[in-house]
Amino acid sequence: MANFCSECGKALEPDSNFCIGCGASLTGKKPAKPLWQEKHDRVVANHRPSGKNRLKIFIALGVVAVFGGWVYFNLPESGNPVIKASPAIVSPASYSVTGEQMIDVPAKVENRKIILPLDLLRERKFIAFQYSTELNNIPLLAYITGEGKVVTAVSMCEPCNSTRFHMKGDKLVCNSCGSTWELNDLEPVSGSCGKYPPDALPNTVAGNEIQIDEQLVVRWQRRI
């Protein structure tokens, strides 16, 4: 007569110590694991990394983390370096969202400096002027950023040869092709000429004068 497991009711084999159905002990010994559990344990054991493999994984993760940190901290900074290096020295300017055109003003050259009155720029905010000699005739511009920096640059959108721009809110826009740049750092926003904003020139402010080194303008060359 067959015996049956008191736990699950499955028929027992003669002389069995454990139920082959649920693994219940028939003799008080440690119960056997069901067949599916034994298979699962074998699979897990085969895929569990050894001590050496775990060390390799930790080293690899560490290398990835170090490399990622190096890349993050060595990415080139955005924004024009000339503008980034300029101090904020005047009150921030704001421009109409409907557009504000450049205003032409005279400039003078003294002691190898191209000089503009600072109070004139404060009043007009966005001006155009010329550096002219027998050999050179280079259009220039100056404006005040929304951060209070004085920006001077060659007034040229080189791909399309336009020399005129306008401000629209916090953007600088080429009058000819419509290419658009961020006012504060000349980062491109849109347009086919976006890689070539007006080429920023370093300047210094001394009293009421904005001064640009004449030789920087004389040596200026188109980028394309």
Secondary structure, 3 states (H helix, E strand, C coil): CCEECCCCCCEECCCCCECCCCCCECCCCCCCCCHHHHHHHHHHHHHCCCHHHHHHHHHHHHHHHHHHHHHHHCCCCCCCHHHHHCCECCCCCCCCCCCEECEECCCEEECCEEEEEHHHHHHHCEEEEEEECCCCEEEEEEEECCCCEEEEEECCECCCCECCEEEECCEEEECCCCCEEECCCCCEEECCCCCCCCCEECCEEECCEEEEEHHHHHCCCCCC
